[in-house]
């Protein structure tokens, strides 16, 4: 269906040589050096520039809230989505502080969100504990919508995309998707979301078990999994990750929901993970399992579980600081001392 853009090996090698020439211990910045090399490979130049960057937040409602799997009501999705447009959410404040533009998308909030980018696939999904969340056509349309967003951002010069979401009930859908794609029991991949108590967690696990039993998704067909167990937000964000691979834009994984979408993207388009950057290690149960499946390691370990893209945007200043060393620091040649050698 889609193919990833070829990575520029010569740009990656040039970035690798640049790191080796800088007057500091070899690999002293660890994971950040690898990420800068990836940025070079994806952008096609060792002169890495990520000043133009955007946080894409996808909002949608989930019918599974009827199963009592959340602490708050479905109406909160619309309220928070509207607050995004007013600049009054955690992610808005953090995006502003870290140099990210903000793009708020409505993929299916009940009642709609005036002023958001219209990517609506429906008025919320159906209850996965009773049947499929959406049709396969809707799932595919969601992916295509996400790809189109990246195409537009790339045409505007965007070099780095952070992913965020808002949708009451979406840790339930993400756990359901993760359970099937990772081959793990629902109890192994389901966390407390936005503060569920023990009884609520049990209801959540039962709802996911019921959803998998009723829908019988094909683990080898990710569109089938997304359409039966996922959400409009997951499908659209999966498209954003696919779009990053197709158009050559680095896309930052945020927390659990974003990671579930990233896993869907990699299963849809093998190699898409080469264009992804892991940000933080979410407190949700299966987040690390998904990152391992993607071959990624989080660099922020702060016990975060807020979502919205809050962890993803924190990568902005961390990468800026790393790029300051990469681009501006003196080399061994400049200060006339011998370079470090690889000894192991």
C-alpha positions as CSV (number, residue, x, y, z in Angstrom):
1,X,0.0,0.0,0.0
2,X,2.7,2.5,1.1
3,X,6.5,2.3,1.2
4,X,8.9,4.2,3.4
5,X,11.2,6.7,1.9
6,X,14.8,5.4,1.6
7,X,17.0,6.6,4.4
8,X,20.1,8.6,3.3
9,X,23.0,6.4,4.4
10,X,25.6,9.0,3.3
11,X,23.9,11.7,5.4
12,X,23.8,9.3,8.4
13,X,27.5,8.4,8.0
14,X,28.4,12.1,7.7
15,X,26.6,12.8,11.0
16,X,28.3,9.8,12.6
17,X,31.7,11.2,11.5
18,X,30.8,14.6,12.8
19,X,30.0,13.1,16.3
20,X,33.3,11.2,16.3
21,X,35.2,14.4,15.4
22,X,33.8,16.5,18.2
23,X,36.1,17.1,21.2
24,X,34.3,15.1,23.8
25,X,34.3,11.4,24.8
26,X,33.0,9.1,22.1
27,X,29.2,8.5,22.4
28,X,29.2,10.8,25.4
29,X,25.6,11.9,24.6
30,X,24.4,8.4,24.2
31,X,20.9,8.0,22.7
32,X,20.9,11.6,21.6
33,X,23.7,11.0,19.3
34,X,21.8,8.2,17.6
35,X,18.7,10.3,17.3
36,X,20.7,13.1,15.6
37,X,22.1,10.5,13.2
38,X,18.5,9.4,12.5
39,X,17.4,13.0,11.9
40,X,20.2,13.3,9.3
41,X,19.3,10.0,7.6
42,X,15.6,11.0,7.4
43,X,16.1,14.6,6.3
44,X,18.9,13.7,3.8
45,X,21.5,16.0,5.1
46,X,24.0,16.1,8.0
47,X,23.1,19.8,8.5
48,X,20.2,18.9,10.7
49,X,17.5,21.6,11.3
50,X,14.4,21.0,13.4
51,X,13.4,24.5,14.1
52,X,10.1,24.1,12.2
53,X,8.1,21.6,14.2
54,X,4.5,20.8,15.0
55,X,2.5,19.0,17.7
56,X,-0.4,17.1,16.0
57,X,-3.2,16.4,18.5
58,X,-5.9,14.0,17.4
59,X,-9.2,14.1,19.4
60,X,-11.9,11.4,19.3
61,X,-14.5,9.7,21.4
62,X,-14.8,6.0,22.2
63,X,-18.0,4.0,22.7
64,X,-16.4,1.7,25.2
65,X,-16.9,4.3,27.9
66,X,-20.3,2.7,28.3
67,X,-18.6,-0.2,30.0
68,X,-17.5,2.0,33.0
69,X,-13.8,1.9,32.1
70,X,-13.1,5.6,32.8
71,X,-13.2,7.9,35.8
72,X,-14.8,10.8,33.8
73,X,-17.6,11.1,31.4
74,X,-17.4,11.2,27.6
75,X,-18.2,14.9,27.6
76,X,-14.7,15.7,28.9
77,X,-13.2,14.9,25.4
78,X,-15.1,17.8,23.8
79,X,-14.3,20.1,26.7
80,X,-10.6,19.5,26.6
81,X,-10.5,19.5,22.8
82,X,-12.1,23.0,22.9
83,X,-9.5,24.1,25.5
84,X,-6.8,23.0,23.1
85,X,-8.1,25.6,20.6
86,X,-8.0,28.2,23.4
87,X,-4.4,27.3,24.3
88,X,-5.5,26.1,27.7
89,X,-4.2,22.6,28.2
90,X,-1.0,21.1,29.5
91,X,0.2,20.2,26.0
92,X,-0.6,23.7,24.7
93,X,1.6,25.4,27.4
94,X,4.4,22.9,26.9
95,X,4.3,23.1,23.1
96,X,4.6,26.9,23.4
97,X,7.5,26.6,25.8
98,X,9.3,24.0,23.6
99,X,8.9,25.7,20.1
100,X,6.2,23.5,18.7
101,X,3.3,24.8,16.6
102,X,0.0,23.2,17.4
103,X,-2.5,21.4,15.1
104,X,-5.7,20.2,16.7
105,X,-7.7,17.6,14.7
106,X,-11.2,16.3,15.4
107,X,-11.3,12.7,14.2
108,X,-14.7,11.9,15.8
109,X,-15.5,13.8,19.0
110,X,-19.2,13.5,20.0
111,X,-20.8,16.7,19.0
112,X,-17.8,17.9,17.0
113,X,-15.2,20.6,17.8
114,X,-15.6,23.9,16.0
115,X,-12.3,25.3,14.8
116,X,-10.4,22.0,14.8
117,X,-9.1,20.4,11.6
118,X,-12.0,18.3,10.4
119,X,-10.9,14.7,10.1
120,X,-14.2,13.2,11.4
121,X,-14.8,9.6,10.8
122,X,-18.0,9.5,12.8
123,X,-19.6,10.8,16.0
124,X,-17.4,8.6,18.3
125,X,-16.8,4.9,17.8
126,X,-19.1,2.1,18.7
127,X,-18.6,0.1,21.9
128,X,-15.9,-2.5,21.2
129,X,-17.4,-4.7,23.9
130,X,-20.5,-5.1,21.8
131,X,-19.0,-5.3,18.3
132,X,-16.5,-3.5,15.9
133,X,-15.5,0.0,16.8
134,X,-15.8,1.1,13.1
135,X,-15.8,-0.3,9.6
136,X,-12.5,-1.4,7.9
137,X,-13.1,1.5,5.4
138,X,-13.3,4.0,8.3
139,X,-10.0,2.6,9.7
140,X,-8.3,3.0,6.4
141,X,-9.7,6.5,5.9
142,X,-8.3,7.4,9.3
143,X,-4.9,6.2,8.2
144,X,-5.2,8.2,5.0
145,X,-6.2,11.3,6.9
146,X,-3.1,11.0,9.0
147,X,-0.8,10.6,6.0
148,X,-2.4,13.7,4.4
149,X,-1.7,15.7,7.5
150,X,2.0,14.9,7.2
151,X,2.1,15.6,3.5
152,X,0.7,19.1,4.2
153,X,3.1,19.8,7.1
154,X,6.1,18.6,5.0
155,X,5.1,21.0,2.2
156,X,5.1,23.8,4.8
157,X,8.7,22.9,5.8
158,X,7.9,21.0,9.0
159,X,10.9,18.9,10.0
160,X,9.7,17.3,13.2
161,X,6.2,16.1,14.3
162,X,5.2,15.3,17.8
163,X,2.1,13.2,18.3
164,X,-0.7,13.8,20.9
165,X,-4.2,12.7,21.5
166,X,-7.3,13.4,23.6
167,X,-10.2,10.9,24.0
168,X,-11.8,9.5,27.1
169,X,-11.6,5.7,26.9
170,X,-8.6,5.6,24.6
171,X,-6.3,3.7,27.0
172,X,-8.9,0.9,26.9
173,X,-8.9,0.8,23.1
174,X,-5.1,1.0,23.0
175,X,-4.8,-1.8,25.5
176,X,-7.1,-3.9,23.4
177,X,-5.0,-3.3,20.3
178,X,-1.8,-3.9,22.1
179,X,-3.1,-7.2,23.6
180,X,-3.7,-8.6,20.1
181,X,-0.7,-7.2,18.3
182,X,1.7,-8.1,21.1
183,X,0.1,-11.5,21.8
184,X,-0.4,-10.7,25.5
185,X,-3.4,-11.2,27.8
186,X,-5.5,-8.1,28.5
187,X,-4.4,-8.2,32.1
188,X,-0.8,-7.9,31.1
189,X,-1.2,-4.8,29.0
190,X,-4.0,-2.8,30.8
191,X,-3.3,0.0,33.3
192,X,-5.3,2.4,35.3
193,X,-5.5,5.1,32.7
194,X,-6.5,8.4,34.2
195,X,-6.7,7.1,37.8
196,X,-9.0,4.1,37.8
197,X,-9.4,2.3,41.1
198,X,-9.1,-1.5,41.5
199,X,-12.7,-2.2,40.6
200,X,-12.5,0.1,37.6
201,X,-9.4,-1.6,36.4
202,X,-11.1,-5.0,36.7
203,X,-14.0,-3.7,34.6
204,X,-11.6,-2.4,32.0
205,X,-9.8,-5.7,31.7
206,X,-13.2,-7.5,31.4
207,X,-14.4,-5.1,28.7
208,X,-11.2,-5.8,26.7
209,X,-11.5,-9.5,27.1
210,X,-15.1,-9.3,26.0
211,X,-14.2,-7.1,23.0
212,X,-11.5,-9.5,21.8
213,X,-13.8,-12.5,22.2
214,X,-16.7,-10.9,20.4
215,X,-14.7,-9.4,17.5
216,X,-12.2,-12.1,17.0
217,X,-9.6,-9.8,15.3
218,X,-7.0,-11.2,13.0
219,X,-3.6,-10.4,14.6
220,X,-2.0,-10.6,11.2
221,X,-4.3,-7.9,9.7
222,X,-3.7,-4.6,11.5
223,X,-6.5,-2.8,9.8
224,X,-8.9,-5.6,11.1
225,X,-7.5,-5.1,14.6
226,X,-7.8,-1.3,14.4
227,X,-11.3,-1.4,13.0
228,X,-12.6,-3.9,15.6
229,X,-10.8,-2.7,18.7
230,X,-9.2,0.7,18.1
231,X,-10.4,4.3,17.9
232,X,-10.5,7.1,15.4
233,X,-7.6,8.7,17.1
234,X,-5.4,5.5,16.9
235,X,-6.1,5.1,13.2
236,X,-5.4,8.7,12.4
237,X,-2.2,8.8,14.4
238,X,-1.1,5.5,12.8
239,X,-1.5,7.4,9.5
240,X,0.7,10.2,10.9
241,X,3.5,7.7,11.6
242,X,3.0,6.1,8.2
243,X,3.1,9.6,6.7
244,X,6.4,10.3,8.4
245,X,7.9,7.2,6.7
246,X,6.4,8.0,3.3
247,X,7.3,11.7,3.2
248,X,10.5,11.5,5.2
249,X,9.6,13.4,8.4
250,X,10.7,12.3,11.9
251,X,7.7,11.7,14.1
252,X,7.9,11.6,17.9
253,X,6.0,8.9,19.9
254,X,4.4,10.3,23.0
255,X,2.8,8.0,25.5
256,X,0.8,4.7,25.5
257,X,-1.9,5.7,22.9
258,X,0.6,7.2,20.6
259,X,2.8,4.1,21.0
260,X,-0.1,1.8,20.1
261,X,-0.7,3.9,17.0
262,X,3.0,3.7,16.1
263,X,2.9,-0.1,16.5
264,X,-0.1,-0.2,14.1
265,X,1.9,1.9,11.6
266,X,4.9,-0.4,11.7
267,X,2.7,-3.4,11.2
268,X,1.0,-1.6,8.3
269,X,4.2,-0.4,6.7
270,X,7.3,-2.3,7.9
271,X,10.2,0.1,8.2
272,X,8.0,3.0,9.4
273,X,9.7,2.7,12.9
274,X,13.0,4.0,11.3
275,X,11.3,7.4,11.1
276,X,10.0,7.3,14.7
277,X,11.6,8.8,17.9
278,X,10.6,7.5,21.3
279,X,10.2,10.2,23.9
280,X,9.2,9.0,27.3
281,X,8.5,5.9,29.2
282,X,4.8,6.1,30.0
283,X,3.5,4.8,33.3
284,X,0.9,2.7,31.5
285,X,1.5,-1.0,31.7
286,X,2.3,-2.0,28.1
287,X,4.1,1.2,26.9
288,X,7.6,-0.3,27.3
289,X,6.5,-3.5,25.6
290,X,5.4,-1.6,22.6
291,X,8.6,0.4,22.4
292,X,10.6,-2.8,22.6
293,X,8.5,-4.3,19.7
294,X,9.4,-1.1,17.7
295,X,13.1,-1.4,18.6
296,X,12.9,1.9,20.4
297,X,14.1,3.2,23.8
298,X,12.6,6.1,25.7
299,X,15.1,8.8,26.8
300,X,12.8,10.4,29.4
301,X,11.9,8.4,32.5
302,X,9.7,10.7,34.6
303,X,6.7,8.5,35.4
304,X,4.5,10.6,33.0
305,X,1.0,9.5,32.0
306,X,-0.7,12.7,31.0
307,X,-0.9,12.1,27.2
308,X,-1.8,15.0,24.8
309,X,1.8,15.0,23.5
310,X,3.3,16.4,26.7
311,X,6.2,13.9,26.7
312,X,6.7,14.2,23.0
313,X,7.2,18.0,23.0
314,X,9.8,17.7,25.8
315,X,12.1,16.1,23.2
316,X,12.3,19.5,21.4
317,X,14.7,21.2,23.8
318,X,16.6,18.0,24.5
319,X,17.3,17.7,20.8
320,X,18.1,21.4,20.5
321,X,20.7,21.0,23.2
322,X,22.2,18.0,21.5
323,X,22.3,19.8,18.2
324,X,24.1,22.7,19.8
325,X,27.0,20.3,20.6
326,X,26.7,18.6,17.3
327,X,26.7,21.8,15.2
328,X,28.8,24.3,17.2
329,X,31.3,22.5,19.4
330,X,35.0,22.4,18.5
331,X,36.5,19.3,16.9
332,X,39.7,17.5,18.0
333,X,41.3,19.0,14.9
334,X,40.3,22.5,16.0
335,X,42.0,22.2,19.4
336,X,44.9,20.1,18.0
337,X,44.6,17.0,20.1
338,X,44.3,13.4,19.0
339,X,40.8,11.9,18.5
340,X,39.4,9.2,20.7
341,X,39.6,5.7,19.2
342,X,36.9,3.0,19.3
343,X,38.5,0.3,21.6
344,X,35.4,-1.9,22.1
